[in-house]
Amino acid sequence: MADPSFLAWCEQHDVVSTGVQPGHVEQGWRGVIATQAIEPGTVIMRVPERLLMSVASAKRDPQLTAGLEHHQLNSHQVLAIHLLLEAARGASSFWAPYIQQLPRQYTTLLTWPRAAVQALQVPNAQEAAAAAQAKAQAEWAAARPAMHQLGLA
């Protein structure tokens, strides 16, 4: 179940859900769980755009905009820096209740150790993993100057 302060934040900012609630599923994932039968075509959740962390919300932040002004970053990098800056703001961040709900650790192909990637035993999978890791490292390196300028690195 989601933190009550997060649910209160959602309600305060006009998030509407019908027949669903946040929760954990058997496979260990977080998700939205149906609490009643839902007819096809039913809108189960409405989230106002102002609550979405996006490149658009990043552009509305004067500190972030100034910090990114002289850097050529893609949307993933901008969004990652936006999230890091809001997390660094702690409780004063508008998105603090949302950020508190995010997982603190995760497992993706990018974080697999070399031995685990090699254990895939499929050359295409190993190449995909290596390419994804190289891309992530390059994007991180390109984003570091902006992060440093914002006091995040």
N, C-alpha and C positions, 0 to 999 in steps of 0.2 A: 504494500500500500504506500502511496505517496505521503510525504511529510504533510501534516496538517497546515503548516504555514505556507507551503507551496499551493495547496488546494485553496486556501484563503486568498492568496495572491491572485490565482487564476480567477476566482469568483469576483474579486474586487475589480479586476480589469476585463470583465465581461467575456471570459471564456465560457462557452456553453457546451455541455455534453448531454447526450440523450442515450440512456441505456448502456453506458460504458463507464468504466472507472480505470484509473491507472493501477498497475499491479505487476506481479512477477508470475511468469508462466512456468510450467513444470520443467522446461528445458533450461531454466536458469536465466532467461531473458526478461528484460523489462518490457512492458507493453501496455496496450489498452485492451481491457478484457470486457466482453459483453456481459451485462448483468440481466439482460432480458432478450427475448426474441426481437430481432431487428428486421424490418421489412426491407426488401431491395429498394435502393434509391433513397433511403433515409439518410439525412445528414446527421452523423453521430457526434461531430465536434466542430465548433466554430471558434477560431482563434483570431482575434483582431490583428491586423498587420503590424500594429505598433508594438506587439509583444514578440515579434519574430526578430531574432538576431540575424542580420543579413548584411550584405554589402551596403544596402540602402541605409540601414540603421547605423552602420559604421560611418557613413558619410555625414550623418547628422551630429556626430560627436566632434566638437571643435578640436579637442586635444588630439584625438586620433587622426583627424583629417590633417592637422598640422604635422603630425609625426610621420604620416605616409606621403606627404606632398612631393617629395623629391625621390621617391622610390617607385620603381616599376614592378608592381606585385600583381599576381593573379588573384582571382576571387577567393580561392582557398586560403591563400596566405593572408589576405585582408581579413577574412572571417576568423581565422585562427588567432591573429593578433588582436582582433576585436574581443574575442572570448578571453584571451589572456589578460588584456587590459581591464576588462570588467571583473574578472576573478581577482585581480590585484587590488581593485577598489573595495573588495570585501562587502561588508554590509551596506555600504553607501551606494553600491551599484543598484540601479533599477532592476537588473536581472538577477540579483543575489538569490532570491528563492528558487529560481530556475537552475542557476549554476550549482546550487547545493544539491540538486537532484541528479546531476551528471555523475557517471561512474568515475571513480578515482583511479582505476586501472582497467585495462582491457587487453585483449589479445587479438592482433591482426597479423596478417602476413608480413607487414612491415616490421613487426617487433620480434619475429621468430629468430632464434639464434641460427647461425650458419648450419650447425649439425641437423637441426630440425628441417631446414629447407632442403638439405641434401638427402634427408630421409624420404622426401617426397618421391624419389626414384623415377620421376618423370621429367625428362630434360625440359620440356616446354614449361612445366610448373616451376622448375628451378630458375629458368630464364625470366619468367614473369615475376617471380619473387625478387630476383636480383635487380630487374629493371625498376620495380616499384620502390625498392629500397634506395636505389641510386637517385631516382626522381625525388623522393622525399628528402634525401640528404641535400640535394641541390636546391630545392625549394626552401629548406631550413636555412641554408647558407645565404641565400638571397634575401631572406626575411630578417636575418639577424641584425643588419644595420638599422633597420626601422625599429626593431624591438629594443635595441640599445638606446636609440634616440628617445624612445618612450619610457626608458627606465625598466624595461622588462627583461633585459639580458645582462 
